[in-house]
């Protein structure tokens, strides 16, 4: 293809540049992800910890969808408090197993978390995908130290 007219050539170059800019925007825009990733381990703040709790909206009791959403927010907050208690006090694990003929016949595993949490601050309450709520709570290191000290004093007093 031979181009004799300078105006036509200039317009063609401009269209070509515009096309390349659009391609670059699409390619680079694909690098930015809006999808959330689930955090499997506790996030450590510079001065404490952050715990995350989740709750599914549809599994909550309520007469209306709005009531179910409110209950999911409460449930996700309680789950976050449970995660904080796990991080502060640890988790009690009870496991039993039975073998018969050199094979595992039964295997039972129970876990329990118990403790008092106060002073936590709500970092965020976020709907995820229209089906779930996520709540993040933060607890300062100073409060963690106080909670553990109070727990140890209560344990040594014959509690």
Secondary structure, 3 states (H helix, E strand, C coil): CCCCCHHHHHHHHHHHHHHHHHHHHHHHHCCCCCCCCCCCCCEEECCEEEEEEEEECCCCCCCCHHHHHHHHHHHHHHHHHHHHHHHHHCCEEEEEEEEECCEEEEEEEEEECCCCCCCCEEEEEEEECCCEEEEEEEEEHHHHHHHHHHHHHHHHCCC
